[in-house]
Amino acid sequence: MNLLWLVYYFQKQTNVIIKNIKNKSDEALNILYFRNLYYPKFMSKVFDYIRNRHEQLYKASLFILTLILLVYWMPNERKFAYDYIKNKPWQHEMLIAPFDFAIYKNESELKTEQNSIIEKSAYYFDKDLSIGEAKQKDFSASFIVLWNDKNGDKNSSEKAELLKKGNELLSNIYEKGIISAPNDVIEELAKGKALFVKSNEIAESIPFNQLFTASSAYRYCEEQLSEKPGKDLLLKTLSENITPNILFNKELTDEILQQKLNTISFTRGMVQKGERIISKGEVVDDEKFEILESLKKEYLQLKNQRFGLWSIILGQIILVGMALFSIYLFLYHFRKDIVADNKRIVFLLLLIALMHFLVYVANVSGFISVYIIPFCILPIIIRTFYDTRLASFVHILTVITLGLSLSNSFEFIYLQIIAGTLTIFSIVNMNKRSQLFGTSVIIFASYSLGYLSFQLIYEGSFAEIKLNQFGSFAFSAMLTLFTYPLIYLFEKLFGFVSDVTLMELSDTNNPLLRELANKAPGTFQHSLQVAYLAESAIFEIGGNALLTRAGALYHDIGKMDNPLYYIENQTTGINPHDELDFKESAEIIINHVKKGIEKAKKHNLPDSVIDFIRTHHGDTMVQYFYRSYLKHFPDEIIDESIFRYPGPRPYSKETAVLMMADSVEAASRSLAKKDAESIEKLVDYIIDYQIKEDQFINADITFKDIARIKKIFKKILQNMYHARIAY
């Protein structure tokens, strides 16, 4: 019976196990089926999303990385919820003590107590009894030897009397003691500083005037032996055995002084929970200020104990993230060119991160003033490569986020915003290196005046001014002069071009422009006229006039290789194109763009200048040779690409203006009659034709801008050719 029951139980359990295995296997099969069916589709969608939005994701990762770095460099400590300034009204609601806390003494009170203890402190000395005993024995032996050498056995009674007198003198001297200490200690003791002499583990206070020094002990012996025969021999022996036996114990003196300093209480009085601290509108006087500072200190310690590190980091992430997001929105709405270029975004974020890193180093070091850091370099560099509005916006938000890392955040933010704003105004058109010296003076003056003003507000006088703070301001202003090397470095790293570089490139004594003037003088004169036209037009519609001028001066440098194939350089009446077919002529004319780019790269011209060479003809046709070919071969199918420039079309306001100026200036030379009417018709025809050919569809230029450009060109060309309207 038992055996049958065991067989039945075993069979039942086996069926349960098999059923579980089957359920598990079915579940595993279902999971495997799901993975095989849906997982590839899911991952495919993920990869498609990343591939289609990799540019946006890359930009987001740059901002996120910057956010992580800025938060990492911030101190992980809480902030007090209230802002207040000494001698100014309390701007918040009535403040009630949330808990019991002690009132901490201020630095001046603690310093006064410390100075009082130091003034009342005593110097401690050790009295060595063995020195007196040893020196008396040495004296007796030395005196006997000297006496015998001089007198032999004569006058033995006189010798005994002198020996006795010498021992008495030494006994008296060593009984009182001969003190030895550094000069500054002796001076303090002479002024009445307390003195304790330790002998046999007992310290006894002894007036300094009751002790001998080595010199006073010798004078004492002289006075006592003034009329004694044998005085000189006795004094000589005594002087050799006058040795200090009361020795300065610096370790014991410092130890006792430190013990007394440690007894100083850092607090005075208590504020009870529920007690009113200050009401709205009440002036924060010295007493209220110390109470608020004490509450702030206790509050921060208590909060740091109650809340973990992560809550602080989360708050910092939100605040810094909002600032960085504001910068992105500003770029997105007002500087889309920067948003489109990852290199420019990296440049901006790198500058912001660099400022935070320098503040982090100052905070960690503990002895470097944050005002030594040249924060005004940030707006100067941004203004150099971009515009004043972006420089001001980024500087303000950077300073605000930096304030999260500092205790005196309001003072810091105010000084930096004012100094940065004045700096930007001083370099609105920075085209001279000497401007930075004036800017440095402005920075120092703004820091100094702001600091003095805050001292008047906080202290009500200039008594607490720290002169070393002005040294920090001066050092920061001086470091601003290193902006130029940094600008050069960023130009090389990021391929930017500054106004100073453009000024240097626009100098007609530049070697490349001198070569153009020597090899192709007609082209050089054409470039000068185009530069004048383009610069005047871009200045009128708003754009980078320096960049436009530089681009115009170099746009035709490719003509140097074959200058005689271009009509402006033909002075003999001989035209080399007469011996070429139309296709060859068109190829030579078109190639001046390619050769110009090669020559520009060889001479390390900036990419922004090379863009003018690349785009100044867009993808237009070489009309003269194209139409000549049509005229001579009307039945032949023509490959238009042979007679068309490779492009690209202008993609900025500046390059579009150059294209117009180049075509108008070149065409104006061929006018048979250069009067006002013919010039107006020419300008309208050429620019309208370029618009019809869609040459400006990639450039950020409006019809209103083009109308103003036409007006400028007409006026300048009429003045150049002295055209007059008949009336």
Secondary structure, 3 states (H helix, E strand, C coil): CHHHHHHHHHHHHHHHHHHHHHHHHHHHHHHHHHHHHHHHHHHHHHHHHHHHCHHHHHHHHHHHHHHHHHHHCCCCCCCCCCCCCCCCECCCCCEECCCCEEEECCHHHHHHHHHHHHHHCCEEEEECHHHHHHHHHHHHHHHHHHHHHHHCCCCHHHHHHHHHHHHHHHHHHHHHCEEECCHHHHHHHHCCCCEEEEECCEEEECCHHHCECHHHHHHHHHHHCCCCCCHHHHHHHHHHCCCCCEEECHHHHHHHHHHHHHCCCCEEEEECCCCEEECCCCECCHHHHHHHHHHHHHHHHHHHHHCCHHHHHHHHHHHHHHHHHHHHHHHHHHCHHHHHCHHHHHHHHHHHHHHHHHHHHHHHHCCCCHHHCCCCHHHHHHHHHCCHHHHHHHHHHHHHHHHCCCCCHHHHHHHHHHHHHHHHHHCCCCCCCCHHHHHHHHHHHHHHHHHHHHHHHHHCCCCCCCHHHHHHHHHHHHHHHHHHHHHHHHHHHHCCCCHHHHHHHCCCCCHHHHHHHHHCHHHHHHHHHHHHHHHHHHHHHCCCHHHHHHHHHHCCHHHHCCHHHCHHHCCCCCCHHHHCCHHHHHHHHHHHHHHHHHHHHHCCCCHHHHHHHHHCCCCCECHHHHHHHHHHCCCCCCCHHHHECCCCCCCCHHHHHHHHHHHHHHHHCCCCCCCHHHHHHHHHHHHHHHHHCCCCCCCCCCHHHHHHHHHHHHHHHHHHCCCCCCC
